[in-house]
């Protein structure tokens, strides 16, 4: 196991510089949590947001993505500011629901309606709202262009050329109502894409996000009104492929996190 000096911080976790989470971390986190650790806080030290939603000790504390404001090509500071407000709202609700579930009434459990049912379902909405936004903001701030290295090879294996991938991504972005998630399918060992109409519907298990695209109207209406196509072009100009490659390299070394299929 690598010593501390050989590690760097990605999200809330330390990762050795060759991209390996420690075995202990993977077993403790599981695949879903390991996925959330792959969100790189590109513009601030992890866990030190300037205007946190969630307090120290809360399970969810907002990461600081304010450095994106004014940095992006064709996405204004105002657009990002509005989006970050929404993200912090999900942080607050994720914390609230986790807290309230500790004391929820168990006797009234019912699949048509009950407090525990509603809280469990909405918790998945709020938590995925946090996680997908962190992946999304984390993979903004680059210069776009093409990926490189093994990531590029894997994408070319799937799409043929990066140009065809870009066409696919934009078409996917026009086709769904919430999220386009390009990720590593740990069940198949390949890059895959899923479309989500809302945070918690259409999220397969053991699928680790690599490149996340938010196509909710709130992601672009300040700048583009209803012209989603222009937003999709702007998104591609700002992708940080280095972050995506880092996620890819970590994830494929730990395809499941847990040996969940044995
Ligand atoms: Fe969003």
py3Dmol code that shows the C-alpha trace and the ligand (Angstrom):
import py3Dmol

protein = """\
ATOM      1  CA  UNK A   1       0.000   0.000   0.000  1.00  0.00           C
ATOM      2  CA  UNK A   2       1.356   3.394  -0.868  1.00  0.00           C
ATOM      3  CA  UNK A   3       2.320   5.737   1.923  1.00  0.00           C
ATOM      4  CA  UNK A   4       0.539   9.030   2.477  1.00  0.00           C
ATOM      5  CA  UNK A   5       3.194  10.964   0.642  1.00  0.00           C
ATOM      6  CA  UNK A   6       2.423   8.937  -2.467  1.00  0.00           C
ATOM      7  CA  UNK A   7      -1.222   9.940  -2.487  1.00  0.00           C
ATOM      8  CA  UNK A   8      -3.283  12.814  -3.760  1.00  0.00           C
ATOM      9  CA  UNK A   9      -6.754  13.936  -2.828  1.00  0.00           C
ATOM     10  CA  UNK A  10      -9.590  13.240  -5.219  1.00  0.00           C
ATOM     11  CA  UNK A  11     -12.949  14.232  -3.831  1.00  0.00           C
ATOM     12  CA  UNK A  12     -12.958  13.303  -0.163  1.00  0.00           C
ATOM     13  CA  UNK A  13     -10.499  10.462  -0.534  1.00  0.00           C
ATOM     14  CA  UNK A  14      -6.819   9.919  -0.868  1.00  0.00           C
ATOM     15  CA  UNK A  15      -5.714   8.076  -3.971  1.00  0.00           C
ATOM     16  CA  UNK A  16      -2.231   6.815  -4.684  1.00  0.00           C
ATOM     17  CA  UNK A  17      -0.539   8.612  -7.537  1.00  0.00           C
ATOM     18  CA  UNK A  18      -0.769   5.575  -9.785  1.00  0.00           C
ATOM     19  CA  UNK A  19      -4.522   5.919  -9.546  1.00  0.00           C
ATOM     20  CA  UNK A  20      -5.277   3.161  -7.056  1.00  0.00           C
ATOM     21  CA  UNK A  21      -7.635   3.602  -4.178  1.00  0.00           C
ATOM     22  CA  UNK A  22      -6.459   1.469  -1.318  1.00  0.00           C
ATOM     23  CA  UNK A  23      -8.144  -1.914  -0.972  1.00  0.00           C
ATOM     24  CA  UNK A  24      -9.504  -0.865   2.383  1.00  0.00           C
ATOM     25  CA  UNK A  25     -11.019   2.277   0.906  1.00  0.00           C
ATOM     26  CA  UNK A  26     -12.664   0.359  -1.918  1.00  0.00           C
ATOM     27  CA  UNK A  27     -14.135  -2.261   0.384  1.00  0.00           C
ATOM     28  CA  UNK A  28     -15.372   0.393   2.744  1.00  0.00           C
ATOM     29  CA  UNK A  29     -16.812   2.630   0.089  1.00  0.00           C
ATOM     30  CA  UNK A  30     -18.367   0.162  -2.320  1.00  0.00           C
ATOM     31  CA  UNK A  31     -18.775   0.934  -5.992  1.00  0.00           C
ATOM     32  CA  UNK A  32     -21.253   3.767  -5.666  1.00  0.00           C
ATOM     33  CA  UNK A  33     -19.242   5.627  -3.058  1.00  0.00           C
ATOM     34  CA  UNK A  34     -16.035   4.978  -4.937  1.00  0.00           C
ATOM     35  CA  UNK A  35     -17.679   6.592  -7.916  1.00  0.00           C
ATOM     36  CA  UNK A  36     -18.428   9.707  -5.923  1.00  0.00           C
ATOM     37  CA  UNK A  37     -14.780   9.852  -4.901  1.00  0.00           C
ATOM     38  CA  UNK A  38     -13.844  10.280  -8.533  1.00  0.00           C
ATOM     39  CA  UNK A  39     -15.363  13.729  -8.654  1.00  0.00           C
ATOM     40  CA  UNK A  40     -12.384  16.022  -8.813  1.00  0.00           C
ATOM     41  CA  UNK A  41     -12.827  19.352  -7.000  1.00  0.00           C
ATOM     42  CA  UNK A  42     -11.042  21.231  -9.727  1.00  0.00           C
ATOM     43  CA  UNK A  43     -11.039  24.660  -8.188  1.00  0.00           C
ATOM     44  CA  UNK A  44     -10.542  24.294  -4.469  1.00  0.00           C
ATOM     45  CA  UNK A  45      -9.196  21.961  -1.886  1.00  0.00           C
ATOM     46  CA  UNK A  46     -11.661  19.195  -1.169  1.00  0.00           C
ATOM     47  CA  UNK A  47     -14.059  19.848   1.663  1.00  0.00           C
ATOM     48  CA  UNK A  48     -13.283  23.545   2.001  1.00  0.00           C
ATOM     49  CA  UNK A  49     -16.069  25.329   0.164  1.00  0.00           C
ATOM     50  CA  UNK A  50     -16.227  29.082   0.578  1.00  0.00           C
ATOM     51  CA  UNK A  51     -19.998  29.054   1.040  1.00  0.00           C
ATOM     52  CA  UNK A  52     -20.843  25.567   2.203  1.00  0.00           C
ATOM     53  CA  UNK A  53     -24.296  24.087   2.071  1.00  0.00           C
ATOM     54  CA  UNK A  54     -24.089  21.629   4.893  1.00  0.00           C
ATOM     55  CA  UNK A  55     -22.012  22.134   7.991  1.00  0.00           C
ATOM     56  CA  UNK A  56     -18.930  20.371   9.216  1.00  0.00           C
ATOM     57  CA  UNK A  57     -20.037  16.974  10.410  1.00  0.00           C
ATOM     58  CA  UNK A  58     -22.913  16.735   7.972  1.00  0.00           C
ATOM     59  CA  UNK A  59     -22.694  13.794   5.600  1.00  0.00           C
ATOM     60  CA  UNK A  60     -22.840  16.109   2.594  1.00  0.00           C
ATOM     61  CA  UNK A  61     -20.949  19.381   2.344  1.00  0.00           C
ATOM     62  CA  UNK A  62     -20.913  21.398  -0.867  1.00  0.00           C
ATOM     63  CA  UNK A  63     -17.680  21.483  -2.801  1.00  0.00           C
ATOM     64  CA  UNK A  64     -16.484  24.851  -4.035  1.00  0.00           C
ATOM     65  CA  UNK A  65     -16.899  25.153  -7.770  1.00  0.00           C
ATOM     66  CA  UNK A  66     -17.108  28.950  -7.749  1.00  0.00           C
ATOM     67  CA  UNK A  67     -13.831  29.094  -9.658  1.00  0.00           C
ATOM     68  CA  UNK A  68     -15.786  28.089 -12.740  1.00  0.00           C
ATOM     69  CA  UNK A  69     -17.500  31.473 -12.752  1.00  0.00           C
ATOM     70  CA  UNK A  70     -15.910  33.670 -15.380  1.00  0.00           C
ATOM     71  CA  UNK A  71     -13.561  30.937 -16.522  1.00  0.00           C
ATOM     72  CA  UNK A  72     -15.710  29.062 -18.991  1.00  0.00           C
ATOM     73  CA  UNK A  73     -16.018  29.626 -22.699  1.00  0.00           C
ATOM     74  CA  UNK A  74     -19.611  30.563 -23.570  1.00  0.00           C
ATOM     75  CA  UNK A  75     -21.041  29.761 -20.128  1.00  0.00           C
ATOM     76  CA  UNK A  76     -21.406  32.956 -18.128  1.00  0.00           C
ATOM     77  CA  UNK A  77     -20.609  33.558 -14.492  1.00  0.00           C
ATOM     78  CA  UNK A  78     -24.297  34.224 -13.897  1.00  0.00           C
ATOM     79  CA  UNK A  79     -25.283  30.920 -15.467  1.00  0.00           C
ATOM     80  CA  UNK A  80     -22.888  29.019 -13.255  1.00  0.00           C
ATOM     81  CA  UNK A  81     -23.915  30.997 -10.174  1.00  0.00           C
ATOM     82  CA  UNK A  82     -27.562  30.043 -10.626  1.00  0.00           C
ATOM     83  CA  UNK A  83     -26.618  26.434 -11.185  1.00  0.00           C
ATOM     84  CA  UNK A  84     -24.469  26.301  -8.062  1.00  0.00           C
ATOM     85  CA  UNK A  85     -27.403  27.549  -6.006  1.00  0.00           C
ATOM     86  CA  UNK A  86     -29.433  24.583  -7.157  1.00  0.00           C
ATOM     87  CA  UNK A  87     -26.592  22.218  -6.352  1.00  0.00           C
ATOM     88  CA  UNK A  88     -26.386  23.551  -2.802  1.00  0.00           C
ATOM     89  CA  UNK A  89     -30.106  22.996  -2.448  1.00  0.00           C
ATOM     90  CA  UNK A  90     -29.598  19.298  -3.136  1.00  0.00           C
ATOM     91  CA  UNK A  91     -26.858  19.211  -0.518  1.00  0.00           C
ATOM     92  CA  UNK A  92     -29.278  20.595   2.035  1.00  0.00           C
ATOM     93  CA  UNK A  93     -32.054  18.149   1.207  1.00  0.00           C
ATOM     94  CA  UNK A  94     -29.686  15.177   1.154  1.00  0.00           C
ATOM     95  CA  UNK A  95     -28.588  16.077   4.676  1.00  0.00           C
ATOM     96  CA  UNK A  96     -32.143  16.726   5.833  1.00  0.00           C
ATOM     97  CA  UNK A  97     -33.459  13.426   4.561  1.00  0.00           C
ATOM     98  CA  UNK A  98     -30.625  11.382   6.002  1.00  0.00           C
ATOM     99  CA  UNK A  99     -31.233  12.986   9.363  1.00  0.00           C
ATOM    100  CA  UNK A 100     -35.012  12.552   9.309  1.00  0.00           C
ATOM    101  CA  UNK A 101     -34.777   8.909   8.294  1.00  0.00           C
ATOM    102  CA  UNK A 102     -33.199   8.164  11.662  1.00  0.00           C
ATOM    103  CA  UNK A 103     -36.474   8.940  13.389  1.00  0.00           C
ATOM    104  CA  UNK A 104     -38.993   8.101  10.704  1.00  0.00           C
ATOM    105  CA  UNK A 105     -42.135   6.244  11.704  1.00  0.00           C
ATOM    106  CA  UNK A 106     -41.622   2.585  10.854  1.00  0.00           C
ATOM    107  CA  UNK A 107     -45.052   1.356  11.833  1.00  0.00           C
ATOM    108  CA  UNK A 108     -46.757   3.210   8.986  1.00  0.00           C
ATOM    109  CA  UNK A 109     -44.588   1.685   6.248  1.00  0.00           C
ATOM    110  CA  UNK A 110     -46.634   1.282   3.077  1.00  0.00           C
ATOM    111  CA  UNK A 111     -45.725   1.100  -0.598  1.00  0.00           C
ATOM    112  CA  UNK A 112     -48.615   3.322  -1.728  1.00  0.00           C
ATOM    113  CA  UNK A 113     -47.785   6.080   0.689  1.00  0.00           C
ATOM    114  CA  UNK A 114     -45.800   6.326   3.872  1.00  0.00           C
ATOM    115  CA  UNK A 115     -43.251   8.685   5.303  1.00  0.00           C
ATOM    116  CA  UNK A 116     -40.445   6.182   5.029  1.00  0.00           C
ATOM    117  CA  UNK A 117     -41.295   5.413   1.409  1.00  0.00           C
ATOM    118  CA  UNK A 118     -41.331   9.070   0.425  1.00  0.00           C
ATOM    119  CA  UNK A 119     -38.109   9.829   2.258  1.00  0.00           C
ATOM    120  CA  UNK A 120     -36.267   6.866   0.749  1.00  0.00           C
ATOM    121  CA  UNK A 121     -37.333   7.719  -2.784  1.00  0.00           C
ATOM    122  CA  UNK A 122     -36.600  11.429  -2.425  1.00  0.00           C
ATOM    123  CA  UNK A 123     -33.285  10.718  -0.756  1.00  0.00           C
ATOM    124  CA  UNK A 124     -32.131   9.008  -3.937  1.00  0.00           C
ATOM    125  CA  UNK A 125     -33.261  12.086  -5.877  1.00  0.00           C
ATOM    126  CA  UNK A 126     -31.401  14.492  -3.634  1.00  0.00           C
ATOM    127  CA  UNK A 127     -28.226  12.417  -3.336  1.00  0.00           C
ATOM    128  CA  UNK A 128     -28.006  11.792  -7.063  1.00  0.00           C
ATOM    129  CA  UNK A 129     -28.662  15.499  -7.543  1.00  0.00           C
ATOM    130  CA  UNK A 130     -25.557  16.140  -5.482  1.00  0.00           C
ATOM    131  CA  UNK A 131     -23.381  13.489  -7.094  1.00  0.00           C
ATOM    132  CA  UNK A 132     -24.216  14.135 -10.727  1.00  0.00           C
ATOM    133  CA  UNK A 133     -23.744  17.867 -10.289  1.00  0.00           C
ATOM    134  CA  UNK A 134     -20.340  17.285  -8.732  1.00  0.00           C
ATOM    135  CA  UNK A 135     -19.303  15.104 -11.631  1.00  0.00           C
ATOM    136  CA  UNK A 136     -20.667  17.712 -14.040  1.00  0.00           C
ATOM    137  CA  UNK A 137     -18.967  20.722 -12.482  1.00  0.00           C
ATOM    138  CA  UNK A 138     -15.833  18.644 -12.012  1.00  0.00           C
ATOM    139  CA  UNK A 139     -15.552  17.867 -15.708  1.00  0.00           C
ATOM    140  CA  UNK A 140     -15.980  21.519 -16.715  1.00  0.00           C
ATOM    141  CA  UNK A 141     -13.123  24.014 -16.767  1.00  0.00           C
ATOM    142  CA  UNK A 142     -10.957  22.441 -19.449  1.00  0.00           C
ATOM    143  CA  UNK A 143     -10.298  23.438 -23.010  1.00  0.00           C
ATOM    144  CA  UNK A 144     -12.423  20.832 -24.747  1.00  0.00           C
ATOM    145  CA  UNK A 145     -10.844  19.303 -27.812  1.00  0.00           C
ATOM    146  CA  UNK A 146     -10.082  15.603 -27.837  1.00  0.00           C
ATOM    147  CA  UNK A 147      -9.263  13.178 -25.037  1.00  0.00           C
ATOM    148  CA  UNK A 148      -5.869  11.531 -25.103  1.00  0.00           C
ATOM    149  CA  UNK A 149      -4.190   8.260 -24.221  1.00  0.00           C
ATOM    150  CA  UNK A 150      -6.062   5.159 -23.145  1.00  0.00           C
ATOM    151  CA  UNK A 151      -9.299   7.088 -22.738  1.00  0.00           C
ATOM    152  CA  UNK A 152      -9.164   8.195 -26.333  1.00  0.00           C
ATOM    153  CA  UNK A 153      -8.461   4.628 -27.446  1.00  0.00           C
ATOM    154  CA  UNK A 154     -11.388   3.288 -25.436  1.00  0.00           C
ATOM    155  CA  UNK A 155     -13.707   5.929 -26.851  1.00  0.00           C
ATOM    156  CA  UNK A 156     -12.544   5.267 -30.395  1.00  0.00           C
ATOM    157  CA  UNK A 157     -13.178   1.582 -29.831  1.00  0.00           C
ATOM    158  CA  UNK A 158     -16.747   2.440 -28.924  1.00  0.00           C
ATOM    159  CA  UNK A 159     -17.511   5.309 -31.325  1.00  0.00           C
ATOM    160  CA  UNK A 160     -14.905   5.019 -34.065  1.00  0.00           C
ATOM    161  CA  UNK A 161     -13.720   8.619 -33.886  1.00  0.00           C
ATOM    162  CA  UNK A 162     -13.969  11.409 -31.352  1.00  0.00           C
ATOM    163  CA  UNK A 163     -15.923  13.376 -33.927  1.00  0.00           C
ATOM    164  CA  UNK A 164     -18.548  10.653 -33.964  1.00  0.00           C
ATOM    165  CA  UNK A 165     -18.565  10.629 -30.177  1.00  0.00           C
ATOM    166  CA  UNK A 166     -19.220  14.374 -30.164  1.00  0.00           C
ATOM    167  CA  UNK A 167     -22.130  13.889 -32.550  1.00  0.00           C
ATOM    168  CA  UNK A 168     -23.452  11.076 -30.362  1.00  0.00           C
ATOM    169  CA  UNK A 169     -23.150  13.136 -27.183  1.00  0.00           C
ATOM    170  CA  UNK A 170     -24.964  16.097 -28.696  1.00  0.00           C
ATOM    171  CA  UNK A 171     -27.740  13.883 -30.014  1.00  0.00           C
ATOM    172  CA  UNK A 172     -28.025  12.228 -26.606  1.00  0.00           C
ATOM    173  CA  UNK A 173     -28.149  15.677 -25.032  1.00  0.00           C
ATOM    174  CA  UNK A 174     -31.068  16.619 -27.222  1.00  0.00           C
ATOM    175  CA  UNK A 175     -32.855  13.377 -26.410  1.00  0.00           C
ATOM    176  CA  UNK A 176     -33.033  13.231 -22.636  1.00  0.00           C
ATOM    177  CA  UNK A 177     -34.465  15.597 -20.047  1.00  0.00           C
ATOM    178  CA  UNK A 178     -31.904  15.491 -17.280  1.00  0.00           C
ATOM    179  CA  UNK A 179     -28.514  13.908 -17.639  1.00  0.00           C
ATOM    180  CA  UNK A 180     -26.310  12.216 -20.183  1.00  0.00           C
ATOM    181  CA  UNK A 181     -23.815  10.054 -18.343  1.00  0.00           C
ATOM    182  CA  UNK A 182     -20.864   8.545 -20.188  1.00  0.00           C
ATOM    183  CA  UNK A 183     -19.289   6.073 -17.841  1.00  0.00           C
ATOM    184  CA  UNK A 184     -17.553   2.814 -17.210  1.00  0.00           C
ATOM    185  CA  UNK A 185     -19.872  -0.166 -17.173  1.00  0.00           C
ATOM    186  CA  UNK A 186     -18.236  -2.332 -14.544  1.00  0.00           C
ATOM    187  CA  UNK A 187     -20.494  -5.254 -15.435  1.00  0.00           C
ATOM    188  CA  UNK A 188     -19.219  -5.308 -19.011  1.00  0.00           C
ATOM    189  CA  UNK A 189     -15.842  -3.643 -18.629  1.00  0.00           C
ATOM    190  CA  UNK A 190     -16.486  -1.029 -21.291  1.00  0.00           C
ATOM    191  CA  UNK A 191     -17.491   2.582 -21.739  1.00  0.00           C
ATOM    192  CA  UNK A 192     -21.222   3.035 -21.991  1.00  0.00           C
ATOM    193  CA  UNK A 193     -23.813   5.814 -22.004  1.00  0.00           C
ATOM    194  CA  UNK A 194     -27.100   6.210 -20.188  1.00  0.00           C
ATOM    195  CA  UNK A 195     -29.720   8.939 -20.341  1.00  0.00           C
ATOM    196  CA  UNK A 196     -31.599  10.034 -17.246  1.00  0.00           C
ATOM    197  CA  UNK A 197     -34.818  12.021 -17.321  1.00  0.00           C
ATOM    198  CA  UNK A 198     -34.384  12.829 -13.653  1.00  0.00           C
ATOM    199  CA  UNK A 199     -31.696  12.277 -11.060  1.00  0.00           C
ATOM    200  CA  UNK A 200     -32.893   8.947  -9.744  1.00  0.00           C
ATOM    201  CA  UNK A 201     -34.515   7.325 -12.755  1.00  0.00           C
ATOM    202  CA  UNK A 202     -32.289   5.553 -15.239  1.00  0.00           C
ATOM    203  CA  UNK A 203     -29.221   5.164 -13.046  1.00  0.00           C
ATOM    204  CA  UNK A 204     -27.888   1.626 -13.473  1.00  0.00           C
ATOM    205  CA  UNK A 205     -25.952  -0.031 -10.681  1.00  0.00           C
ATOM    206  CA  UNK A 206     -22.216  -0.555 -11.061  1.00  0.00           C
ATOM    207  CA  UNK A 207     -21.935   2.136 -13.700  1.00  0.00           C
ATOM    208  CA  UNK A 208     -19.333   4.741 -12.791  1.00  0.00           C
ATOM    209  CA  UNK A 209     -19.725   8.197 -14.347  1.00  0.00           C
ATOM    210  CA  UNK A 210     -16.771   9.517 -16.316  1.00  0.00           C
ATOM    211  CA  UNK A 211     -18.243  12.430 -18.270  1.00  0.00           C
ATOM    212  CA  UNK A 212     -21.499  13.940 -17.040  1.00  0.00           C
ATOM    213  CA  UNK A 213     -23.604  16.378 -19.050  1.00  0.00           C
ATOM    214  CA  UNK A 214     -26.465  18.289 -17.449  1.00  0.00           C
ATOM    215  CA  UNK A 215     -29.216  19.075 -19.952  1.00  0.00           C
ATOM    216  CA  UNK A 216     -31.843  20.346 -17.542  1.00  0.00           C
ATOM    217  CA  UNK A 217     -32.963  23.760 -18.764  1.00  0.00           C
ATOM    218  CA  UNK A 218     -31.508  25.392 -15.665  1.00  0.00           C
ATOM    219  CA  UNK A 219     -28.047  24.437 -16.951  1.00  0.00           C
ATOM    220  CA  UNK A 220     -28.252  26.778 -19.939  1.00  0.00           C
ATOM    221  CA  UNK A 221     -31.345  28.986 -20.022  1.00  0.00           C
ATOM    222  CA  UNK A 222     -29.640  32.043 -18.542  1.00  0.00           C
ATOM    223  CA  UNK A 223     -27.258  32.082 -21.501  1.00  0.00           C
ATOM    224  CA  UNK A 224     -29.141  30.357 -24.289  1.00  0.00           C
ATOM    225  CA  UNK A 225     -32.842  30.415 -23.572  1.00  0.00           C
ATOM    226  CA  UNK A 226     -34.235  27.230 -25.045  1.00  0.00           C
ATOM    227  CA  UNK A 227     -31.422  26.771 -27.580  1.00  0.00           C
ATOM    228  CA  UNK A 228     -30.002  23.562 -26.208  1.00  0.00           C
ATOM    229  CA  UNK A 229     -27.861  22.915 -29.289  1.00  0.00           C
ATOM    230  CA  UNK A 230     -25.768  26.022 -28.599  1.00  0.00           C
ATOM    231  CA  UNK A 231     -25.333  24.952 -25.004  1.00  0.00           C
ATOM    232  CA  UNK A 232     -24.130  21.519 -26.087  1.00  0.00           C
ATOM    233  CA  UNK A 233     -21.472  23.148 -28.263  1.00  0.00           C
ATOM    234  CA  UNK A 234     -20.443  25.315 -25.311  1.00  0.00           C
ATOM    235  CA  UNK A 235     -20.258  22.285 -23.040  1.00  0.00           C
ATOM    236  CA  UNK A 236     -17.891  20.492 -25.388  1.00  0.00           C
ATOM    237  CA  UNK A 237     -15.627  23.554 -25.509  1.00  0.00           C
ATOM    238  CA  UNK A 238     -15.207  23.373 -21.738  1.00  0.00           C
ATOM    239  CA  UNK A 239     -14.726  19.670 -21.053  1.00  0.00           C
ATOM    240  CA  UNK A 240     -11.729  18.875 -18.892  1.00  0.00           C
ATOM    241  CA  UNK A 241     -10.550  15.665 -20.529  1.00  0.00           C
ATOM    242  CA  UNK A 242      -7.717  15.292 -18.022  1.00  0.00           C
ATOM    243  CA  UNK A 243     -10.271  14.863 -15.250  1.00  0.00           C
ATOM    244  CA  UNK A 244     -12.285  12.420 -17.330  1.00  0.00           C
ATOM    245  CA  UNK A 245      -9.138  10.415 -18.057  1.00  0.00           C
ATOM    246  CA  UNK A 246      -8.268  10.343 -14.366  1.00  0.00           C
ATOM    247  CA  UNK A 247     -11.707   8.990 -13.532  1.00  0.00           C
ATOM    248  CA  UNK A 248     -11.352   6.392 -16.278  1.00  0.00           C
ATOM    249  CA  UNK A 249      -7.934   5.239 -15.152  1.00  0.00           C
ATOM    250  CA  UNK A 250      -9.029   4.842 -11.550  1.00  0.00           C
ATOM    251  CA  UNK A 251     -12.306   3.145 -12.329  1.00  0.00           C
ATOM    252  CA  UNK A 252     -11.014   0.497 -14.697  1.00  0.00           C
ATOM    253  CA  UNK A 253      -8.491  -0.602 -12.085  1.00  0.00           C
ATOM    254  CA  UNK A 254     -11.328  -1.180  -9.654  1.00  0.00           C
ATOM    255  CA  UNK A 255     -14.105  -2.476 -11.875  1.00  0.00           C
ATOM    256  CA  UNK A 256     -16.594  -3.231  -9.152  1.00  0.00           C
ATOM    257  CA  UNK A 257     -15.187  -1.911  -5.925  1.00  0.00           C
ATOM    258  CA  UNK A 258     -16.726  -4.934  -4.329  1.00  0.00           C
ATOM    259  CA  UNK A 259     -16.861  -8.425  -5.742  1.00  0.00           C
ATOM    260  CA  UNK A 260     -20.587  -7.936  -5.884  1.00  0.00           C
ATOM    261  CA  UNK A 261     -21.250 -10.689  -8.400  1.00  0.00           C
ATOM    262  CA  UNK A 262     -19.746 -13.559  -6.420  1.00  0.00           C
TER     263      UNK A 262
END
"""
ligand_1 = """\
1
LIG
Fe -28.182 20.987 -12.911
"""
view = py3Dmol.view(width=600, height=400)
view.addModel(protein, "pdb")
view.setStyle({"model": 0}, {"cartoon": {"style": "trace"}})
view.addModel(ligand_1, "xyz")
view.setStyle({"model": 1}, {"stick": {}})
view.zoomTo()
view.show()
